[in-house]
Amino acid sequence: METDDWESCPSDMSDNESCLQDKDASELDNYTSASQHKLQFRSDVSVARWINKMGMAEVMEKKGRLWTTTGIVRSGKTYCFIEETLFLAEIGALHLLDDNDTRLSLRDIYKKVAEEKSGCCWERFEVYRHLKSLGYIIRWHSVPWSIKTPKGDNLNNETVYVQSTPEGNGVMGIDSKDKSFNVELFSSMQINEVRPVFDVFLPNSKFKKSSPGDPSFVLCLTSGYPQSKAEVEIIERRCGSIPLKFCHVEHGRVSFFSIDRVELPVLP
């Protein structure tokens, strides 16, 4: 087993914002004040609207290059998961509006994460933010950035949604008037305390959502380690040839580790 702590460092795609040190929703004021001093003035601020029934933000106005690696596209519209929404809001790259076009504060968005109704939890967000601050390209596990549909198909009536599960996983899907277009994009999977959460791609200035290629590794979030051999083998079969890495979050510190097979010598 190899264990690594990947320290955050500045990158072209983030502002290396501060970490959440506590998961208690009562400390949201502290989170807000801790993050605001990291905000930088931007002339390329995007605008999105939070859609409660979807558990996602619909992007109304896109500015800057961050969108080359952020958000999913469905029927010509761009949507952000809560992790992406909060990350962009923290670095001052996104203004999030409610149904009344009122701008939501960082504290409001922290509350949405704390509610765990959008397929996200504090640990998951901390992992996402840590990797993004290092320049990695992050995708929800097994959720494509875009879907190619047969020519002539009409998906204008589709509804994208994210639902949380009791295990803290997200289930994302599309509802359409034509049931043949119902697609479940992300099936929740809870194997005791281990679950894949993100497909992670190496930093790449030429990256394209339309042709991302295979991820560098699949990241699994754990609430404790080591994992049993059976657990790891089940996830490996699900992920095929893509390497697995594991992460554990404790008191705001994100640790990464991998598991390698070792053959012990046969004793006489």
Secondary structure, DSSP 8 states (H G I E B T S, - for coil): -EEE------BTTB----------GGGHHHHHHHHHTT----S--EEEEEETTTTEEEEEE--SGGGGSS-EEETTEEEE-HHHHHHHHHTTSEEEE-TTS-B--HHHHHHHHHHT-SS--HHHHHHHHHHHHTT-EEEETT--SB----TT---TT-EEEEEE-TTS-EEEEEE-SSGGG-EEEE----BTTEEEEEEEE---TT--TTS--S-SEEEEEESSS---HHHHHHHHHHHTTS-EEEEEEETTEEEEEE----------
